[in-house]
Amino acid sequence: MAKNKILTCYSCGNSGVMKHIGNFSNDEYFEDYDEYGNVICHQLIEEVEWILFECPVCHNPVLVSDYTCQGMPDGYSEITIEYPNLNVNYKGVPESIKNAFTAAVRTKGIDRAICLLSLRRTLEMICKDKSAEGKDLELKIADLVNKKILPEMMNSACWILRQLGNDAAHADDVEFTELDVKECIEFISIIINYLYSMPIRIDQLKSKIEDRKTKKE
């Protein structure tokens, strides 16, 4: 990975070149030996490179992991912002929803009301993508819950997102806390993971396990 890199700092929302501070690698190898104890095979299985950056705006750290797995049939690599982390895996997530969510998060250090309003918009987009029925967001969420697309527990989380989003849309003198915003970001993260990325990740891991069992037979 390049020394300085364009990333998004989710502490302040800044997107730009982050200053490289340092890095550390953690590798895992497969080794095989002959009858005399000599190494006859030394193969890289997994490699994780941890890279630390500094945001030039808020001066908070940004920690990135660069993961490579040679043990999978076609290899696998993934670069993830580990800290500050949105806890979102974007596999299978429509680009429009991904862009709306990341844009919302970028505003959290600028204007909390705008961030909450944008998170509500992201929820609206998710409902539309999942063909939710209803004249308003409340009924659309209820429809997704009734159809078992969303678990019942998320109904209350969506209620919070709707209420805070509605408050943010009006010119009332409402003070939103950092915790309000953080919790709402986490709720949207959970919904995105549950609806989009988790089914794909489960299928991929299931296939990997089945392939491994087949090779042993």
Secondary structure, 3 states (H helix, E strand, C coil): CCCCEEEECCCCCCEEEEEEEEEEEEEEEEEEECCCCCEEEEEEEEEEEEEEEECCCCCCEEEEEEEEECCCCCCEEEEEEEECCCCCCCCCCCHHHHHHHHHHHHCCCCCHHHHHHHHHHHHHHHHHHCCCCCCCHHHHHHHHHHCCCCCCHHHHHHHHHHHHHHHHHCCCCCCCCHHHHHHHHHHHHHHHHHHHHHHHHHHHHHHHHHHHHHHHC
